[in-house]
Amino acid sequence: MRSMEECDGYRSLLAAVEKDELKSPGHHDYRGKLQWVIERVKYYADKMGVDAADLLDAWEKQRNYWYMNYYQDCNQPLIDEGKVRVFSTVDDLMSAIGDKGFRCPKCDGVSRDPYCCTCEGCDWTAFGLFRTLGKGVTVVVVEKLQSNHIFMPIAWEER
């Protein structure tokens, strides 16, 4: 097992933090955010049964915007809060979702897409500012070291 400081993800994140510290000193708690990320990575790694350094590498490869916005509770929620489901494989996830579709949090219709509503007249997305209005779910796939926030699968509704 590699230490966290030896992984590319840590070096990438640390470089971004150091750049912001030079550019805008005191504007944000950059080191506090770095510590938050490290703690959240360790938490997820423990829950997923994977190496924390590998997970941080994966998160940093997936990150495509500012780390201060990317690393936060809405993107990496605590797994024990009930709005996160963990699957070993993509096949396990797909089997659990089934083929009934996904509930759009805006129009309440059944979308065929987990991220963008396919109902006529609705263009809601799971990745916008308001995301799923608290009605979605985060799915974690261990084999991909990836998590995504999606519309609630119809098969998982408690109606």
C-alpha positions in Angstrom: 0.0 0.0 0.0 1.2 3.4 -0.9 1.1 6.3 1.5 -1.3 9.1 0.5 1.5 11.6 0.0 3.1 9.3 -2.6 0.2 9.1 -5.0 -0.4 11.3 -8.1 -3.8 12.4 -6.8 -2.3 13.9 -3.7 0.5 15.6 -5.6 -2.1 17.0 -8.0 -4.4 18.3 -5.3 -1.5 19.7 -3.2 -0.2 21.5 -6.3 -3.6 23.1 -6.8 -3.7 24.1 -3.1 -0.2 25.6 -3.2 -1.1 27.6 -6.4 -4.2 29.0 -4.7 -2.2 29.9 -1.6 0.2 31.9 -3.7 -2.5 33.5 -5.9 -5.0 34.4 -3.2 -3.5 34.0 0.3 -6.0 33.9 3.1 -9.0 34.0 0.7 -10.1 30.4 1.6 -8.9 27.7 4.0 -7.0 25.8 1.4 -5.2 23.5 3.8 -8.4 22.8 5.6 -10.0 21.7 2.4 -7.0 19.5 1.7 -7.4 17.9 5.1 -11.1 17.4 4.5 -10.4 15.6 1.2 -7.8 13.3 2.9 -10.3 12.4 5.6 -13.1 11.8 3.2 -10.9 9.7 0.9 -9.9 7.6 3.9 -13.6 7.2 5.0 -14.6 6.1 1.5 -11.7 3.8 1.1 -12.5 2.1 4.4 -16.2 1.7 3.4 -15.3 0.4 -0.1 -12.5 -1.8 1.0 -9.9 -0.2 -1.3 -6.6 1.6 -1.0 -7.0 5.3 -0.2 -4.2 6.3 -2.5 -5.8 4.5 -5.4 -9.1 6.2 -4.6 -7.6 9.7 -4.4 -5.9 9.1 -7.7 -9.2 8.2 -9.3 -11.0 11.1 -7.8 -8.4 13.5 -9.0 -8.5 12.0 -12.5 -12.3 12.5 -12.5 -12.2 16.0 -11.2 -12.7 18.6 -14.0 -13.3 21.8 -12.0 -12.0 23.6 -8.9 -11.2 21.3 -6.0 -12.9 23.7 -3.5 -16.2 23.1 -5.3 -15.6 19.5 -6.3 -14.8 18.2 -2.9 -17.8 18.8 -0.7 -20.6 16.9 1.0 -22.9 17.0 -2.0 -20.4 15.3 -4.2 -18.8 12.9 -1.6 -21.6 12.4 0.9 -21.2 10.3 3.9 -22.2 6.7 3.0 -24.0 6.1 6.3 -26.6 8.8 5.7 -28.8 6.6 3.5 -28.5 8.6 0.3 -25.6 6.5 -1.0 -25.6 3.0 -2.3 -22.3 1.0 -2.8 -22.0 -1.7 -5.5 -19.0 -4.0 -6.2 -19.5 -3.9 -10.0 -21.3 -2.0 -12.7 -23.3 -5.2 -13.4 -24.4 -5.3 -9.7 -25.5 -1.7 -10.0 -27.4 -2.2 -13.3 -29.1 -5.3 -11.9 -30.3 -3.4 -8.9 -31.6 -0.5 -11.0 -33.5 -2.7 -13.4 -35.2 -1.3 -16.5 -38.1 0.7 -15.0 -36.3 4.1 -15.4 -35.6 7.0 -13.1 -37.9 9.5 -11.3 -37.3 13.0 -12.4 -37.2 15.2 -9.3 -38.7 18.2 -11.2 -41.6 16.9 -13.3 -42.1 13.6 -11.4 -42.1 11.7 -14.7 -40.1 8.6 -15.5 -36.9 9.3 -17.3 -35.0 6.7 -19.3 -31.7 8.6 -18.4 -30.4 8.8 -14.9 -28.8 12.2 -15.4 -31.1 14.1 -17.8 -34.8 14.0 -17.8 -36.2 12.5 -21.1 -39.8 13.5 -20.4 -41.4 15.8 -22.9 -41.1 19.5 -21.9 -38.6 18.8 -19.0 -34.9 19.4 -19.2 -33.9 18.8 -15.6 -30.4 17.4 -14.9 -28.9 15.7 -11.9 -25.7 17.7 -12.2 -27.0 21.3 -12.2 -27.0 23.7 -9.4 -30.0 22.2 -7.7 -29.0 18.6 -8.7 -31.9 16.3 -7.7 -33.6 18.5 -5.2 -32.8 16.0 -2.5 -34.7 13.3 -4.3 -31.8 11.5 -5.9 -29.2 9.1 -4.8 -25.4 8.7 -5.0 -24.2 5.4 -6.4 -20.6 4.1 -5.8 -19.1 1.4 -7.9 -16.0 -0.1 -6.3 -14.5 -1.6 -9.4 -14.5 1.8 -11.1 -13.5 3.7 -7.9 -16.3 6.1 -9.0 -19.4 7.7 -7.6 -22.2 9.5 -9.4 -25.3 11.3 -8.3 -28.4 10.2 -10.3 -32.2 10.4 -10.4 -33.8 7.9 -8.0 -34.3 4.6 -9.8 -38.0 3.6 -9.9 -37.0 0.2 -8.6 -35.7 1.8 -5.4 -38.7 4.0 -4.7 -40.5 3.5 -1.4 -44.1 4.2 -2.6 
